[in-house]
Amino acid sequence: MEVVIDQKSGYCFGVEFAIQMAEEEMNESGSLYCLGDIVHNSMEVKRLHAKGLRVIDRDELATLKDCKVLIRAHGEPPATYKTAIENNIELIDASCPVVLKLQNRVKNAYDRAKEINGQMVIYGKDGHAEVIGLNGQTGNQAIIVTTIDDLEKVDFNRPIVLFSQTTKSTKGFYGLKEEIEKRLTQIHGEDATLELFDANDSICRQVSNREPQMVKFSSENDVIIFVSGKKSSNGKALYGVCLQNNPRSYFVENEDEIDPNWIKENDKIGICGATSTPMWLMEQVATYIRSL
């Protein structure tokens, strides 16, 4: 039995940077508040909790004063910064630079769209931290779509501006783009997409480039153990890529969820994960599998 870890899996730059900032602050002060889970991985959240990281929600943020709070890589809406100023909260802003740039693009595009009675559409998971931050740039006026069925919320008689959550699937984004173009053409004719539609592929390439890597890695191994937190949108998307290419792909949060019956004696086993999966956890899973 051979066990290999995909060295291209694991934290993206934004998540790694946020965790580094949190650990540096806790090394100095011993504890730190974090607005939401710093990463969508319960094992890593538990590890950091033991070091002094305390997760709070927006309601709890409103009750705090004169303290430090970490903004995680997903970014935050303007309302969070307003609360921090009012309550004398020092924000340690670990927002991913890619997300911050996208927030600025969304705000500018929304301001322009308002002038022509346009509508902002964001392809993403409703309620996801990054989507909340992006929608905040529009005064929470954006239409959030996850599937083609959600396009029923869009008015195809008004201009449409489309952006994407940075961690969504490129295939899903371009599928929505094509469907919007199709409907606009059916209603208004061939030139409608030029006049009424502005599509912006805002998916992070650190994320999207992992899809072809997952195709390659899953086809090179007999069994895939995909390690990810269940809350991770990126994890679900990348696991789907693995499963599509290798039916013997299994999604686990940690080694306790592994069924030894998945593995045969002469299998080559590949371990990989999401942009929110720590390398130490994949190594822990590998050690467990080798012990079998």
Summary of the structure (lengths in Angstrom):
residues: 292
radius of gyration: 21.0
end to end distance: 9.7
largest distance: 64.8
contacts: 984
relative contact order: 0.15
helix: 49%
strand: 17%
